[in-house]
Amino acid sequence: MRGTGAINNIVLRCGEFDIVRVPLDRRGAEYTVNDLSGIGLWQIFTADPNNVLLELNFFEAGRRWAEVRVANRYCL
């Protein structure tokens, strides 16, 4: 049997949307945001240096936790 071939895409479950998005912006990376907030999901689609599609999933619980952390920073 031969190898399985190139990887087409990778799906990751992530914790904090802005912790990932801000560095992408700073690097000038191309990405697409998919807002599925109606079902508690936000996604970022971007490519790694080998042009493998990365699907980064952020669920409602992670987003709320990020908002609480940001709010607490401003309250210090």
Contact map, one row per residue, 1 for C-alpha under 8 A:
1110000000000000000000000000000000000000000000000000000000000000000000000000
1111000000000000000000000000000000000000000000000000000000000000000000000000
1111100000000000000000000000000000000000000000000000000000000000000000000000
0111110000000000000000000000000000000000000000000000000000000000000000000000
0011111000000000000000000000000000000000000000000000000000000000000000000000
0001111100000000000000000000000000000000000000000000000000000000000000000000
0000111111000000000000000000000000000000000000000001000000000000000000000000
0000011111000000000000000000000000000000000000000001100000000000000000000000
0000001111100000000000000000000000000000000000000001111000000000000000000000
0000001111110000000000000000000000000000000000000001111000000000000000000000
0000000011111000000000000000000000000000000000000000011110000000000000000000
0000000001111100000000000000000000000000000000000000011110000000000000000000
0000000000111110000000000000000000000000000000000000000111100000000000000000
0000000000011111100000000000000000000000000000000000000111100100000000000000
0000000000001111100000000000000000000000000000000000000001100110010000000000
0000000000000111111100000000000000000000000000000000000001000110110000000000
0000000000000111111110000000000000000000010000000000000001000110010000000000
0000000000000001111111000000000000000000000000000000000000000000010000000000
0000000000000001111111100000000000000000000000000000000000000000000000000000
0000000000000001111111110000000000000000000000000000000000000000000000000000
0000000000000000111111111000000000000000000000000000000000000000000000000000
0000000000000000011111111100000000000000000000000000000000000000000000000000
0000000000000000001111111110000000000000000000000000000000000000000000000000
0000000000000000000111111111111000000000000000000000000000000000000000000000
0000000000000000000011111111100000000000000000000000000000000000000000000000
0000000000000000000001111111100000000000000000000000000000000000000000000000
0000000000000000000000111111100000000000000000000000000000000000000000000000
0000000000000000000000011111110000000000000000000000000000000000000000000000
0000000000000000000000011111111000000000000001000000000000000000000000000000
0000000000000000000000010001111100000000000001100000000000000000000000000000
0000000000000000000000010000111110000000000111100000000000000000000000000000
0000000000000000000000000000011111000000000111000000000000000000000000000000
0000000000000000000000000000001111100000011110000000000000000000000000000000
0000000000000000000000000000000111110000011110000000000000000000000000000000
0000000000000000000000000000000011111000111000000000000000000000000000000000
0000000000000000000000000000000001111111111000000000000000000000000000000000
0000000000000000000000000000000000111111110000000000000000010000000000000000
0000000000000000000000000000000000011111100000000000000000000000000000000000
0000000000000000000000000000000000011111100000000000000000000000000000000000
0000000000000000000000000000000000011111110000000000000000110000000000000000
0000000000000000000000000000000000111111111000000000000011110000000000000000
0000000000000000100000000000000011111001111100000000000011100000000000000000
0000000000000000000000000000000011110000111110000000001111000000000000000000
0000000000000000000000000000001111000000011111000000011110000000000000000000
0000000000000000000000000000001111000000001111100000111100000000000000000000
0000000000000000000000000000111100000000000111110000111000000000000000000000
0000000000000000000000000000011000000000000011111111110000000000000000000000
0000000000000000000000000000000000000000000001111111110000000000000000000000
0000000000000000000000000000000000000000000000111111000000000000000000000000
0000000000000000000000000000000000000000000000111111000000000000000000000000
0000000000000000000000000000000000000000000000111111100000000000000000000000
0000001111000000000000000000000000000000000000111111110000000000000000000000
0000000111000000000000000000000000000000000011110011111000000000000000000000
0000000011110000000000000000000000000000000111110001111100000000000000000000
0000000011110000000000000000000000000000001111000000111110000000000000000000
0000000000111100000000000000000000000000001110000000011111000000000000000000
0000000000111100000000000000000000000000111100000000001111100000000000000000
0000000000001111100000000000000000000000111000000000000111110110000000000000
0000000000001110000000000000000000000001110000000000000011111110000000000000
0000000000000000000000000000000000001001100000000000000001111111000000000000
0000000000000000000000000000000000000000000000000000000000111111100000000000
0000000000000111100000000000000000000000000000000000000001111111110000000000
0000000000000011100000000000000000000000000000000000000001111111111000000000
0000000000000000000000000000000000000000000000000000000000011111111100000000
0000000000000001000000000000000000000000000000000000000000001111111110000000
0000000000000011110000000000000000000000000000000000000000000111111111000000
0000000000000000000000000000000000000000000000000000000000000011111111100000
0000000000000000000000000000000000000000000000000000000000000001111111110000
0000000000000000000000000000000000000000000000000000000000000000111111111000
0000000000000000000000000000000000000000000000000000000000000000011111111100
0000000000000000000000000000000000000000000000000000000000000000001111111110
0000000000000000000000000000000000000000000000000000000000000000000111111111
0000000000000000000000000000000000000000000000000000000000000000000011111111
0000000000000000000000000000000000000000000000000000000000000000000001111111
0000000000000000000000000000000000000000000000000000000000000000000000111111
0000000000000000000000000000000000000000000000000000000000000000000000011111
